[in-house]
Amino acid sequence: MNITKTNPAEIEVGVVGIGLMGSSIIVSLLASGHRVKAIAPINADFSSADNRIGEQLNNCLQAGLLKKRLPTTLINGNNHGLLRPG
């Protein structure tokens, strides 16, 4: 069996919804190194998602799950956003 290593940053993952559950999924994916594209049925969700995701990433850092705080970029438009680690 030939197993090759994959760089998580090369795999973009889509998440539908950026409420409490979607934000937690997004944080897990970002912490693993993935780029995440998120969509939300309500455009206003993006205003609170950035803070919620930032808080969760800080909690991961304080718990020792991350070595450093991941800077993220939330690009909002047409009810979708792209979050990138680092």
URQUI-V141025 format. One record per backbone hydrogen bond with DSSP energy under -0.5 kcal/mol. CO is the residue of the C=O (numbers start at 1). NH is the residue of the N-H. E is the energy in kcal/mol with one decimal. If there is no record, write none. Layout:
BEGIN
CO;NH;E
CO;NH;E
END
This chain:
BEGIN
1;3;-0.7
2;4;-0.5
6;8;-0.6
7;10;-2.2
8;11;-1.8
8;35;-0.5
10;12;-0.7
11;35;-0.9
13;37;-2.9
15;17;-0.7
15;39;-2.3
19;23;-2.6
20;24;-1.7
21;25;-2.2
22;26;-2.6
23;27;-2.5
24;28;-2.1
25;29;-2.2
26;30;-2.9
27;31;-2.8
28;32;-1.2
29;34;-2.3
30;33;-1.4
35;13;-2.7
36;38;-0.5
36;83;-3.8
37;15;-2.5
38;81;-3.2
39;17;-3.8
41;43;-0.6
42;45;-1.9
43;46;-1.5
44;47;-1.3
44;48;-0.7
45;49;-1.9
46;50;-1.2
48;52;-2.3
49;53;-3.0
50;54;-2.1
51;55;-2.6
52;56;-2.2
53;57;-2.4
54;58;-2.2
55;59;-2.3
56;60;-2.1
57;61;-2.0
58;62;-2.6
59;63;-1.9
60;65;-2.6
60;66;-0.9
61;64;-1.4
69;71;-0.7
71;86;-0.9
73;75;-0.7
73;84;-0.6
74;76;-0.6
75;82;-0.8
77;80;-1.3
79;40;-2.0
80;77;-1.7
81;38;-2.7
82;75;-1.2
83;36;-3.1
84;73;-0.6
END
